[in-house]
Amino acid sequence: MTARLDQRTDADHVIHVTIMTPGETLFEGEVTAAVLPGDRGDFEVLRFHRPLIGLLRPGPIVLDGREAMRVRRGVVRVNRDRLVALVES
């Protein structure tokens, strides 16, 4: 049986986010949206985002509409419902 759109739960829309420096994990958890400062402009990641590997420029990382932290630079990998960013903060 397939779920109707109005029967979806929040779990249907979350992505697992891990943001770390070489020395520590800064954030690990589930969010519905993440906005990152890409080297070619800000971009938003939602569940089932197209796979990508990208560079981050200085700027804020916004998780669920709230600024979580500012980064100097980094790299990010997105695959389906997982986002991993290695950053300098």
N, C-alpha and C positions, 0 to 999 in steps of 0.2 A: 504494500500500500504506500503510495507517495503522499508526502505531507503537502497540504495547501499552503500558499504563501502566508495566510493569516495564522497558521498554526506553527510557524517557525519560532524557535526559541533563540535567546541571545547566543547560546552555544553554536548555533548555525552560522553566526556572523563573526566569530572571534578569530584573531590571529595570535599566535604565540610569539612574543617579542623577547629577544635577549639583546641587551646592549652592554658591551663590556670594553674595558681597556685591557692592555696586556697584563695588568696586575690584579684586576678585580671586576666583578660583575656589578654594573651600576643599576640595571633593571632587568627583571625577568618576570614575565606575567602575561596575561591575556588582555587584549584590547580589541575594540571593534574597528579602529582606524589609527593609522600612524602617518604623520607628515614629516618628511625628512628634507634637509637642505642639500639637494643633489648638486653636483658640479655644473649642471646645465639648468638649474632652477629647482624650486621645491616640487616634491611629488608626494602623492598620497598612496598609501598601500592599504588595501582592503583584502578580505579573504578571497582566495583564488586569483590573486594578482598574477599576472604573467611573470614567469621566472626572470630574474635579473641579477646582475652583479654591477654595482655602481660605486662611484666615488662621492664622498660627502665633502662639502665646503663648510667654512665657519657659519654657524647659525643654530637656531633652536630645533630640537626634536619635540614634536607635539604628539602626545598620546591621548586619544579620546577627547580632543579639543582643549587640552591643558598643556602648557609648556612643561615638559618633564626635565629637560636639561639643555644646555648649550654645548656645542662641540666645536673644536677647532678644525678637525678634518677626520676622515675615516673612510671605511669601505663598508658596503652593505650587501647582503645576499638575501634575496626573497625567493621563496619557492612555495607555491600554494598557500598554506596557512601558517608559514613560519618566516620570521624576519630575524636575521642575526646581523648586528652591526658591531664592528670593532672600531673604536673611536679614540681620539685624544680629546679630553675634556678640559 
